[in-house]
């Protein structure tokens, strides 16, 4: 379990990749080929606003069976939310590509949108997900209390939800588990400076509630060996790094990497209704 090179995977699912990001425009085919070549069989592209959600669907149509997506409005873009936004996301959700609503939630860290607008957009997307019978792809940063108070009211109407890119505490993880949410783990786990609370939290989260993601091109793991980092552009994370995240999660969970791979893939398939 000590090195990524010792572990090989053939069927991992990256539940959160930002393949519509500008940094992937010139070599997206190579990025996807590197991912599938490393054992990442399927990827879910994150929809962060109408433009990126629509672009994600276009990519899914080019790589059917490999790429899927979410459709939604990130809290940074919440001020853009209108009734028409809801109609457009509803239409996107009728495609075979879209498997969840989001990325939606609250982010009070930088407040690119007013918190009031964030709460309004969040509730509107929860309502949409409930109507569509789709799970929600959730984002929360520095807004745990408000996030929970809204989610608690809607949870019974939702088919499911995943706390995407979870970086929180044991207490926050337990609060999410009480709502029967899935929890997405990224390379933040590999950060010896900022990842310590997450390293403690994953020990308390049942493996059956965990899924893995890279959030590429963001959140590059800080402990990548040269054998992996040599294939990356500077400062750009890629989905082919997902095996490294899987191995790290296995280490902190004191589980066999093969079991972590098997369980997280099964959970992702069930959550996103993938075949």
MARDO-867855 format. One line per field, with one value per residue: x negated, y, z negated of N, C-alpha, C in turn; residue in one letter; chain. Coordinates in nm, 3 decimals, padded with zeros to 5 digits, m for minus. Layout:
N
n_px <- (X	...) .
n_py <- (Y	...) .
n_pz <- (Z	...) .
ca_px <- (X	...) .
ca_py <- (Y	...) .
ca_pz <- (Z	...) .
c_px <- (X	...) .
c_py <- (Y	...) .
c_pz <- (Z	...) .
res <- (a	...) .
chain <- (A	...) .
This chain:
275
n_px <- (m00.081	m00.216	m00.311	m00.195	m00.269	m00.274	m00.015	00.248	00.528	00.845	01.102	01.206	01.405	01.427	01.588	01.604	01.500	01.365	01.387	01.459	01.308	01.090	00.820	00.810	00.875	00.704	00.593	00.776	00.857	00.624	00.606	00.832	00.769	00.537	00.650	00.833	00.647	00.513	00.682	00.919	01.234	01.475	01.604	01.746	01.855	01.846	02.109	02.113	02.234	02.482	02.357	02.129	02.250	02.397	02.186	02.063	02.246	02.222	01.963	02.003	02.159	01.972	01.807	01.957	02.079	01.840	01.803	02.009	02.243	02.314	02.569	02.607	02.590	02.324	02.259	02.102	02.201	02.458	02.602	02.681	02.905	03.228	03.581	03.582	03.337	03.383	03.563	03.398	03.205	03.372	03.445	03.191	03.157	03.311	03.163	02.954	02.709	02.694	02.672	02.708	02.811	02.658	02.339	02.436	02.513	02.372	02.136	01.960	01.708	01.582	01.787	01.880	02.128	02.410	02.496	02.775	02.871	02.738	02.862	03.119	03.082	02.978	03.191	03.377	03.259	03.254	03.525	03.573	03.421	03.562	03.807	03.723	03.632	03.361	03.028	02.837	02.552	02.333	02.205	02.018	01.881	01.745	02.001	02.156	02.366	02.594	02.616	02.680	02.923	03.093	03.072	03.167	03.442	03.515	03.426	03.581	03.722	03.545	03.364	03.104	02.772	02.445	02.173	01.968	01.617	01.528	01.385	01.394	01.452	01.455	01.696	01.858	01.867	02.007	02.253	02.340	02.355	02.564	02.772	02.773	02.599	02.370	02.011	01.760	01.421	01.115	00.783	00.712	00.688	00.430	00.270	00.033	00.034	00.289	00.472	00.519	00.747	00.931	00.807	00.844	01.121	01.200	01.152	01.370	01.581	01.797	01.686	01.872	02.004	01.846	01.704	01.478	01.280	01.120	01.148	01.026	00.925	00.819	00.693	00.452	00.285	00.047	m00.155	m00.242	m00.420	m00.723	m00.687	m00.426	m00.374	m00.540	m00.403	m00.219	m00.095	m00.229	m00.080	00.169	00.414	00.522	00.768	00.641	00.495	00.650	00.616	00.410	00.540	00.721	00.549	00.438	00.667	00.725	00.505	00.544	00.783	00.712	00.755	00.766	00.642	00.768	01.020	01.122	01.128	01.314	01.548	01.595	01.633	01.861	02.044	02.049	02.149	02.407	02.510	02.502	02.639	02.506	02.395) .
n_py <- (m00.121	00.115	00.260	00.422	00.300	00.034	m00.036	m00.122	m00.031	m00.092	m00.006	00.252	00.532	00.868	01.105	01.378	01.601	01.879	01.912	02.096	02.312	02.583	02.517	02.261	02.265	02.242	01.986	01.781	01.526	01.373	01.395	01.254	01.004	00.944	00.919	00.698	00.509	00.480	00.343	00.467	00.438	00.572	00.908	01.188	01.490	01.810	02.040	02.382	02.622	02.754	02.769	02.602	02.365	02.302	02.276	02.056	01.852	01.837	01.732	01.484	01.363	01.320	01.132	00.885	00.677	00.688	00.949	01.139	01.373	01.652	01.901	02.234	02.520	02.668	02.800	03.034	03.149	03.211	03.451	03.476	03.328	03.258	03.221	03.124	03.000	02.772	02.641	02.587	02.414	02.207	02.118	02.030	01.815	01.621	01.488	01.203	01.229	01.381	01.322	01.413	01.692	02.001	02.153	02.254	02.463	02.623	02.885	03.065	03.158	03.335	03.473	03.538	03.558	03.710	03.594	03.563	03.533	03.300	03.114	03.117	03.020	02.769	02.638	02.638	02.465	02.229	02.183	02.140	01.908	01.731	01.723	01.611	01.369	01.318	01.281	01.512	01.715	01.837	02.141	02.292	02.548	02.704	02.750	02.583	02.566	02.707	02.565	02.306	02.357	02.419	02.190	01.987	02.035	01.956	01.699	01.457	01.462	01.417	01.202	01.139	01.249	01.395	01.509	01.691	01.705	01.701	01.853	01.878	01.856	01.592	01.618	01.758	01.567	01.361	01.485	01.499	01.229	01.155	01.248	01.069	01.111	01.076	01.101	01.282	01.233	01.391	01.473	01.643	01.505	01.424	01.625	01.740	01.968	02.100	01.895	01.748	01.738	01.618	01.373	01.260	01.255	01.074	00.830	00.789	00.766	00.544	00.307	00.246	00.483	00.649	00.814	00.875	01.140	01.377	01.649	01.780	02.051	02.125	02.108	01.946	01.666	01.693	01.516	01.371	01.117	01.128	00.971	01.006	01.286	01.375	01.349	01.550	01.878	02.181	02.274	02.175	01.954	01.620	01.375	01.127	01.101	00.992	00.717	00.754	00.899	00.707	00.511	00.657	00.701	00.440	00.389	00.568	00.474	00.225	00.002	m00.248	m00.145	m00.251	m00.316	m00.066	00.053	m00.115	m00.076	00.206	00.246	00.088	00.228	00.476	00.401	00.321	00.558	00.753	00.620	00.463	00.263) .
n_pz <- (00.000	00.005	00.226	00.525	00.758	00.707	00.704	00.918	01.111	01.263	01.298	01.200	01.090	01.149	00.979	00.999	01.219	01.388	01.680	01.868	01.827	01.914	01.929	02.027	02.293	02.518	02.523	02.465	02.554	02.517	02.241	02.153	02.258	02.112	01.862	01.888	01.955	01.718	01.561	01.497	01.563	01.607	01.596	01.429	01.532	01.390	01.369	01.352	01.410	01.640	01.894	01.869	01.793	02.021	02.203	02.091	02.143	02.421	02.441	02.325	02.517	02.712	02.600	02.532	02.269	02.136	02.041	01.824	01.674	01.450	01.394	01.321	01.094	00.948	00.619	00.643	00.872	00.813	00.815	01.072	01.104	01.229	01.303	01.559	01.570	01.417	01.588	01.806	01.697	01.625	01.879	01.971	01.804	01.914	02.096	02.171	02.062	01.822	01.482	01.226	01.022	00.989	00.969	00.658	00.374	00.086	00.043	m00.159	m00.179	m00.001	00.106	00.375	00.479	00.325	m00.002	m00.042	00.220	00.280	00.107	00.209	00.474	00.414	00.279	00.486	00.667	00.522	00.510	00.780	00.825	00.663	00.799	01.040	00.963	00.929	00.794	00.583	00.636	00.424	00.275	00.022	m00.168	m00.439	m00.541	m00.693	m00.891	m00.781	m00.542	m00.633	m00.762	m00.551	m00.390	m00.556	m00.556	m00.304	m00.262	m00.278	m00.045	00.153	00.378	00.325	00.227	00.263	00.080	00.232	00.288	00.016	m00.265	m00.531	m00.892	m01.144	m01.281	m01.098	m00.894	m01.024	m01.057	m00.792	m00.735	m00.898	m00.751	m00.554	m00.336	m00.065	m00.049	00.108	00.183	00.237	00.367	00.164	m00.065	m00.063	m00.147	m00.357	m00.507	m00.509	m00.508	m00.740	m00.912	m00.744	m00.704	m00.953	m00.956	m00.751	m00.862	m01.021	m00.853	m00.698	m00.456	m00.264	m00.225	m00.083	00.203	00.478	00.622	00.844	00.885	01.088	01.302	01.057	00.713	00.701	00.579	00.317	00.273	00.490	00.661	00.863	01.087	01.158	01.154	01.354	01.590	01.588	01.663	01.533	01.233	01.308	01.238	01.320	01.428	01.443	01.220	01.028	00.932	00.745	00.546	00.464	00.356	00.145	m00.012	m00.084	m00.246	m00.465	m00.557	m00.636	m00.474	m00.216	00.099	00.329	00.233	00.161	00.412	00.542	00.385	00.390	00.662	00.709	00.551	00.682	00.932	00.859	00.741	00.949	01.139	01.339	01.614) .
ca_px <- (00.000	m00.303	m00.332	m00.094	m00.318	m00.244	00.129	00.306	00.674	00.902	01.242	01.236	01.494	01.400	01.722	01.602	01.393	01.405	01.328	01.491	01.216	01.010	00.689	00.820	00.926	00.611	00.549	00.876	00.853	00.511	00.639	00.925	00.696	00.450	00.737	00.880	00.528	00.469	00.783	01.039	01.320	01.581	01.587	01.864	01.815	01.921	02.172	02.104	02.331	02.550	02.262	02.045	02.337	02.425	02.062	02.040	02.332	02.161	01.850	02.058	02.206	01.854	01.749	02.067	02.042	01.720	01.832	02.144	02.230	02.417	02.614	02.648	02.529	02.237	02.294	02.034	02.282	02.598	02.667	02.730	03.021	03.361	03.676	03.538	03.227	03.445	03.620	03.290	03.147	03.472	03.430	03.066	03.173	03.383	03.065	02.898	02.579	02.702	02.705	02.731	02.830	02.552	02.292	02.515	02.488	02.338	01.994	01.946	01.567	01.548	01.914	01.889	02.270	02.462	02.551	02.919	02.886	02.690	02.964	03.232	03.041	02.963	03.324	03.441	03.201	03.303	03.662	03.561	03.374	03.673	03.905	03.665	03.588	03.217	02.951	02.775	02.406	02.337	02.086	02.031	01.757	01.764	02.144	02.211	02.493	02.701	02.623	02.752	03.062	03.168	03.072	03.254	03.581	03.539	03.365	03.679	03.774	03.435	03.324	02.970	02.683	02.305	02.096	01.855	01.491	01.537	01.258	01.432	01.416	01.528	01.832	01.932	01.889	02.113	02.379	02.378	02.391	02.697	02.866	02.752	02.532	02.240	01.905	01.658	01.286	01.019	00.643	00.695	00.650	00.286	00.203	m00.014	00.056	00.430	00.558	00.518	00.882	00.992	00.745	00.914	01.263	01.227	01.149	01.502	01.683	01.802	01.641	01.991	02.054	01.740	01.670	01.353	01.281	00.999	01.182	00.934	00.780	00.784	00.661	00.344	00.227	m00.087	m00.255	m00.253	m00.556	m00.771	m00.634	m00.295	m00.380	m00.614	m00.308	m00.123	m00.135	m00.247	00.038	00.295	00.449	00.593	00.837	00.557	00.436	00.746	00.561	00.332	00.638	00.775	00.448	00.429	00.786	00.706	00.407	00.602	00.893	00.653	00.826	00.696	00.677	00.862	01.153	01.164	01.162	01.437	01.663	01.622	01.688	01.999	02.126	02.065	02.240	02.543	02.550	02.522	02.711	02.416	02.387) .
ca_py <- (00.000	00.230	00.340	00.410	00.214	m00.104	m00.058	m00.098	m00.031	m00.105	00.035	00.359	00.637	01.003	01.164	01.524	01.656	02.002	01.898	02.213	02.420	02.635	02.453	02.132	02.283	02.207	01.846	01.705	01.385	01.310	01.390	01.143	00.879	00.916	00.875	00.561	00.424	00.460	00.265	00.547	00.394	00.669	01.036	01.274	01.630	01.899	02.158	02.490	02.724	02.708	02.752	02.484	02.248	02.272	02.228	01.921	01.760	01.820	01.640	01.350	01.308	01.280	01.016	00.817	00.564	00.722	01.075	01.177	01.509	01.715	02.029	02.319	02.653	02.678	02.920	03.154	03.205	03.212	03.579	03.463	03.238	03.311	03.114	03.068	02.908	02.645	02.578	02.535	02.296	02.101	02.064	01.955	01.691	01.523	01.416	01.084	01.263	01.444	01.222	01.477	01.837	02.070	02.170	02.355	02.469	02.753	02.914	03.195	03.188	03.455	03.541	03.594	03.594	03.741	03.474	03.551	03.476	03.162	03.030	03.109	02.932	02.635	02.578	02.617	02.345	02.115	02.160	02.084	01.770	01.653	01.704	01.527	01.243	01.304	01.319	01.644	01.724	01.946	02.219	02.372	02.602	02.807	02.779	02.455	02.579	02.740	02.453	02.197	02.396	02.408	02.052	01.908	02.054	01.896	01.566	01.350	01.468	01.393	01.063	01.121	01.364	01.374	01.626	01.692	01.766	01.722	01.886	01.923	01.793	01.472	01.658	01.786	01.439	01.289	01.553	01.457	01.087	01.147	01.275	00.963	01.164	01.025	01.199	01.274	01.256	01.435	01.477	01.722	01.406	01.402	01.751	01.729	02.095	02.134	01.779	01.667	01.715	01.522	01.244	01.209	01.235	00.956	00.712	00.778	00.754	00.408	00.299	00.242	00.620	00.727	00.808	00.946	01.238	01.459	01.791	01.834	02.069	02.179	02.017	01.852	01.610	01.749	01.410	01.287	01.073	01.179	00.888	01.060	01.430	01.401	01.353	01.658	02.017	02.249	02.326	02.121	01.819	01.545	01.257	01.007	01.098	00.929	00.602	00.802	00.932	00.580	00.449	00.736	00.674	00.306	00.400	00.632	00.388	00.096	m00.096	m00.288	m00.058	m00.317	m00.308	00.074	00.071	m00.188	m00.017	00.342	00.233	00.038	00.337	00.577	00.345	00.325	00.696	00.823	00.530	00.438	00.126) .
ca_pz <- (00.000	m00.016	00.346	00.630	00.864	00.669	00.717	01.049	01.108	01.398	01.306	01.107	01.140	01.098	00.972	01.012	01.301	01.457	01.813	01.951	01.790	02.025	01.934	02.095	02.428	02.625	02.524	02.391	02.595	02.449	02.097	02.134	02.285	01.997	01.752	01.911	01.954	01.579	01.490	01.470	01.673	01.629	01.530	01.424	01.548	01.303	01.427	01.254	01.452	01.761	02.004	01.848	01.793	02.161	02.263	02.038	02.218	02.553	02.427	02.299	02.645	02.790	02.534	02.464	02.186	02.059	01.972	01.783	01.620	01.367	01.449	01.210	01.075	00.832	00.540	00.692	00.980	00.767	00.850	01.210	01.105	01.262	01.336	01.687	01.539	01.376	01.707	01.890	01.631	01.638	02.014	01.978	01.728	01.996	02.177	02.108	02.002	01.689	01.382	01.097	01.025	00.917	00.833	00.589	00.231	00.027	00.027	m00.224	m00.193	00.076	00.135	00.510	00.483	00.193	m00.069	m00.019	00.353	00.273	00.044	00.302	00.582	00.358	00.258	00.616	00.729	00.445	00.556	00.914	00.810	00.608	00.907	01.144	00.902	00.948	00.676	00.588	00.626	00.326	00.242	m00.101	m00.223	m00.543	m00.551	m00.737	m00.963	m00.686	m00.449	m00.699	m00.792	m00.426	m00.343	m00.644	m00.516	m00.172	m00.245	m00.257	00.092	00.247	00.395	00.272	00.239	00.230	00.039	00.325	00.246	m00.129	m00.330	m00.665	m01.017	m01.182	m01.319	m00.975	m00.827	m01.095	m01.027	m00.658	m00.742	m00.959	m00.642	m00.456	m00.219	m00.025	m00.069	00.211	00.134	00.339	00.328	00.041	m00.164	m00.053	m00.185	m00.495	m00.576	m00.527	m00.501	m00.862	m00.962	m00.652	m00.732	m01.071	m00.926	m00.669	m00.949	m01.083	m00.749	m00.642	m00.317	m00.178	m00.205	m00.020	00.345	00.501	00.730	00.852	00.902	01.188	01.291	00.926	00.602	00.728	00.456	00.293	00.252	00.610	00.698	00.992	01.195	01.197	01.179	01.478	01.701	01.567	01.681	01.406	01.164	01.361	01.199	01.423	01.374	01.437	01.086	00.935	00.860	00.631	00.443	00.415	00.272	00.022	m00.093	m00.141	m00.354	m00.584	m00.604	m00.671	m00.392	m00.095	00.211	00.418	00.174	00.173	00.553	00.570	00.317	00.438	00.797	00.696	00.498	00.788	01.033	00.805	00.716	01.076	01.229	01.451	01.660) .
c_px <- (m00.086	m00.322	m00.222	m00.138	m00.284	m00.097	00.174	00.457	00.727	01.042	01.276	01.330	01.461	01.533	01.722	01.482	01.447	01.343	01.365	01.401	01.127	00.879	00.690	00.855	00.834	00.578	00.647	00.874	00.741	00.539	00.731	00.855	00.601	00.531	00.779	00.763	00.477	00.571	00.907	01.136	01.430	01.556	01.717	01.817	01.906	01.977	02.177	02.190	02.394	02.453	02.181	02.128	02.368	02.302	02.030	02.122	02.274	02.044	01.899	02.105	02.091	01.789	01.859	02.019	01.919	01.744	01.981	02.130	02.336	02.459	02.663	02.572	02.455	02.275	02.221	02.118	02.429	02.673	02.725	02.860	03.151	03.454	03.637	03.423	03.281	03.500	03.510	03.226	03.243	03.460	03.302	03.080	03.250	03.287	03.013	02.769	02.590	02.752	02.724	02.749	02.723	02.437	02.369	02.487	02.460	02.187	01.980	01.800	01.528	01.671	01.914	02.035	02.315	02.520	02.701	02.946	02.842	02.798	03.084	03.201	03.031	03.099	03.394	03.389	03.238	03.445	03.661	03.519	03.484	03.776	03.854	03.627	03.443	03.144	02.889	02.625	02.378	02.201	02.113	01.894	01.789	01.911	02.220	02.349	02.609	02.723	02.707	02.898	03.150	03.181	03.164	03.400	03.615	03.502	03.466	03.733	03.668	03.401	03.187	02.889	02.541	02.242	01.966	01.735	01.493	01.398	01.278	01.385	01.494	01.674	01.916	01.962	02.004	02.249	02.430	02.424	02.529	02.806	02.852	02.697	02.407	02.138	01.795	01.522	01.193	00.876	00.612	00.648	00.498	00.204	00.163	00.009	00.203	00.522	00.573	00.658	00.955	00.936	00.809	01.058	01.287	01.224	01.286	01.614	01.683	01.760	01.759	02.048	01.955	01.734	01.546	01.360	01.149	01.028	01.085	01.001	00.732	00.739	00.561	00.291	00.083	m00.196	m00.271	m00.397	m00.594	m00.713	m00.498	m00.307	m00.454	m00.521	m00.206	m00.181	m00.144	m00.114	00.171	00.313	00.526	00.663	00.751	00.484	00.528	00.692	00.479	00.425	00.694	00.677	00.434	00.548	00.774	00.610	00.469	00.721	00.842	00.730	00.736	00.737	00.778	01.005	01.207	01.205	01.296	01.559	01.696	01.680	01.833	02.091	02.152	02.161	02.385	02.593	02.586	02.597	02.632	02.419	02.254) .
c_py <- (00.127	00.318	00.318	00.309	00.067	m00.137	m00.029	m00.115	m00.038	m00.047	00.138	00.460	00.768	01.078	01.315	01.575	01.777	02.004	02.011	02.331	02.457	02.560	02.317	02.145	02.229	02.058	01.753	01.556	01.311	01.295	01.271	01.009	00.843	00.863	00.730	00.463	00.394	00.382	00.342	00.522	00.493	00.794	01.115	01.419	01.719	02.018	02.269	02.611	02.676	02.680	02.624	02.356	02.205	02.217	02.086	01.818	01.733	01.722	01.497	01.283	01.263	01.155	00.940	00.695	00.587	00.848	01.089	01.314	01.540	01.843	02.115	02.449	02.655	02.803	03.047	03.225	03.222	03.339	03.575	03.383	03.312	03.191	03.046	02.970	02.772	02.569	02.515	02.412	02.179	02.035	01.981	01.818	01.584	01.444	01.295	01.115	01.306	01.344	01.281	01.627	01.900	02.096	02.283	02.350	02.610	02.766	03.056	03.236	03.317	03.534	03.613	03.628	03.618	03.615	03.455	03.490	03.330	03.069	03.012	03.011	02.788	02.567	02.550	02.491	02.219	02.080	02.094	01.937	01.679	01.622	01.604	01.388	01.213	01.341	01.457	01.633	01.852	02.010	02.298	02.418	02.718	02.846	02.660	02.469	02.607	02.627	02.340	02.234	02.388	02.262	01.963	01.917	01.979	01.748	01.456	01.347	01.434	01.245	01.036	01.247	01.324	01.507	01.622	01.761	01.799	01.747	01.916	01.836	01.663	01.506	01.689	01.657	01.363	01.352	01.512	01.311	01.068	01.174	01.173	01.019	01.082	01.138	01.176	01.315	01.285	01.424	01.570	01.630	01.391	01.524	01.746	01.857	02.115	02.013	01.699	01.640	01.614	01.382	01.179	01.172	01.106	00.827	00.684	00.759	00.612	00.408	00.301	00.380	00.708	00.706	00.893	01.034	01.313	01.608	01.859	01.946	02.124	02.069	01.907	01.797	01.655	01.642	01.318	01.245	01.125	01.099	00.934	01.207	01.463	01.412	01.466	01.793	02.083	02.307	02.272	01.976	01.752	01.425	01.132	00.997	01.025	00.804	00.640	00.837	00.805	00.512	00.524	00.709	00.536	00.311	00.460	00.555	00.253	m00.017	m00.135	m00.195	m00.120	m00.309	m00.166	00.102	00.007	m00.119	00.122	00.339	00.187	00.149	00.443	00.528	00.354	00.469	00.768	00.739	00.505	00.290	00.103) .
c_pz <- (00.000	00.106	00.447	00.735	00.835	00.688	00.860	01.038	01.250	01.410	01.198	01.173	01.070	01.098	00.987	01.089	01.377	01.597	01.908	01.919	01.908	02.040	02.004	02.244	02.537	02.632	02.452	02.428	02.524	02.300	02.069	02.158	02.171	01.880	01.771	01.910	01.814	01.498	01.451	01.586	01.707	01.546	01.536	01.427	01.464	01.381	01.323	01.287	01.582	01.875	01.988	01.842	01.936	02.231	02.216	02.114	02.357	02.547	02.404	02.427	02.733	02.731	02.459	02.386	02.101	01.976	01.943	01.716	01.516	01.438	01.333	01.205	00.941	00.752	00.583	00.798	00.941	00.805	00.991	01.217	01.136	01.285	01.468	01.667	01.502	01.497	01.793	01.827	01.639	01.776	02.029	01.912	01.804	02.085	02.100	02.032	01.856	01.587	01.242	01.119	00.936	01.014	00.767	00.439	00.185	00.014	m00.028	m00.236	m00.123	00.119	00.270	00.542	00.340	00.127	m00.048	00.118	00.355	00.215	00.138	00.416	00.534	00.341	00.390	00.683	00.652	00.488	00.694	00.908	00.757	00.717	01.011	01.094	00.937	00.819	00.693	00.563	00.548	00.301	00.115	m00.147	m00.316	m00.560	m00.607	m00.801	m00.868	m00.588	m00.509	m00.723	m00.668	m00.384	m00.427	m00.600	m00.387	m00.164	m00.214	m00.114	00.198	00.257	00.338	00.288	00.204	00.194	00.118	00.262	00.096	m00.186	m00.478	m00.780	m01.039	m01.212	m01.196	m00.899	m00.892	m01.069	m00.889	m00.659	m00.803	m00.856	m00.530	m00.325	m00.190	m00.041	00.034	00.159	00.251	00.287	00.213	m00.072	m00.172	m00.095	m00.331	m00.575	m00.610	m00.537	m00.629	m00.917	m00.874	m00.677	m00.855	m01.038	m00.849	m00.752	m01.009	m00.982	m00.696	m00.495	m00.221	m00.150	m00.130	00.131	00.365	00.625	00.732	00.845	00.998	01.268	01.156	00.831	00.639	00.596	00.439	00.287	00.372	00.634	00.836	01.108	01.244	01.237	01.308	01.598	01.690	01.607	01.545	01.357	01.219	01.319	01.314	01.362	01.369	01.302	00.986	00.866	00.737	00.515	00.381	00.320	00.140	m00.070	m00.158	m00.260	m00.480	m00.640	m00.656	m00.603	m00.274	00.020	00.306	00.365	00.182	00.317	00.585	00.511	00.369	00.580	00.792	00.647	00.604	00.895	00.985	00.794	00.846	01.180	01.357	01.487	01.730) .
res <- (x	x	x	x	x	x	x	x	x	x	x	x	x	x	x	x	x	x	x	x	x	x	x	x	x	x	x	x	x	x	x	x	x	x	x	x	x	x	x	x	x	x	x	x	x	x	x	x	x	x	x	x	x	x	x	x	x	x	x	x	x	x	x	x	x	x	x	x	x	x	x	x	x	x	x	x	x	x	x	x	x	x	x	x	x	x	x	x	x	x	x	x	x	x	x	x	x	x	x	x	x	x	x	x	x	x	x	x	x	x	x	x	x	x	x	x	x	x	x	x	x	x	x	x	x	x	x	x	x	x	x	x	x	x	x	x	x	x	x	x	x	x	x	x	x	x	x	x	x	x	x	x	x	x	x	x	x	x	x	x	x	x	x	x	x	x	x	x	x	x	x	x	x	x	x	x	x	x	x	x	x	x	x	x	x	x	x	x	x	x	x	x	x	x	x	x	x	x	x	x	x	x	x	x	x	x	x	x	x	x	x	x	x	x	x	x	x	x	x	x	x	x	x	x	x	x	x	x	x	x	x	x	x	x	x	x	x	x	x	x	x	x	x	x	x	x	x	x	x	x	x	x	x	x	x	x	x	x	x	x	x	x	x	x	x	x	x	x	x	x	x	x	x	x	x) .
chain <- (A	A	A	A	A	A	A	A	A	A	A	A	A	A	A	A	A	A	A	A	A	A	A	A	A	A	A	A	A	A	A	A	A	A	A	A	A	A	A	A	A	A	A	A	A	A	A	A	A	A	A	A	A	A	A	A	A	A	A	A	A	A	A	A	A	A	A	A	A	A	A	A	A	A	A	A	A	A	A	A	A	A	A	A	A	A	A	A	A	A	A	A	A	A	A	A	A	A	A	A	A	A	A	A	A	A	A	A	A	A	A	A	A	A	A	A	A	A	A	A	A	A	A	A	A	A	A	A	A	A	A	A	A	A	A	A	A	A	A	A	A	A	A	A	A	A	A	A	A	A	A	A	A	A	A	A	A	A	A	A	A	A	A	A	A	A	A	A	A	A	A	A	A	A	A	A	A	A	A	A	A	A	A	A	A	A	A	A	A	A	A	A	A	A	A	A	A	A	A	A	A	A	A	A	A	A	A	A	A	A	A	A	A	A	A	A	A	A	A	A	A	A	A	A	A	A	A	A	A	A	A	A	A	A	A	A	A	A	A	A	A	A	A	A	A	A	A	A	A	A	A	A	A	A	A	A	A	A	A	A	A	A	A	A	A	A	A	A	A	A	A	A	A	A	A) .
